Amino acid sequence: MSRIPPDENIQLPIGETVPFSTMSTLFRTMALRPEIMQHSMQLLEAVMRTGTVEPRLKELLAVRIAISSLLVN
């Protein structure tokens, strides 16, 4: 549970792949600072949709990191 309450009124991309759908709380919290959210979404899109690493491997790594962070907390 985040300490900063998420903005439930923000519209997130519908039908997106793993990076956006699993991080909705993160983006809803960042919505309190729209300029930060916009740049963060652009960075995430660039990382996940470009480059030489296969998208499935990127998604697998994102899931693994998310699970690892749950185990640490």
HELIX and SHEET records of a PDB file:
HELIX    1   1 VAL A   18  SER A   21  1                                   4    
HELIX    2   2 SER A   24  MET A   30  1                                   7    
HELIX    3   3 PRO A   34  ARG A   49  1                                  16    
HELIX    4   4 PRO A   55  VAL A   72  1                                  18    
END                                                                             
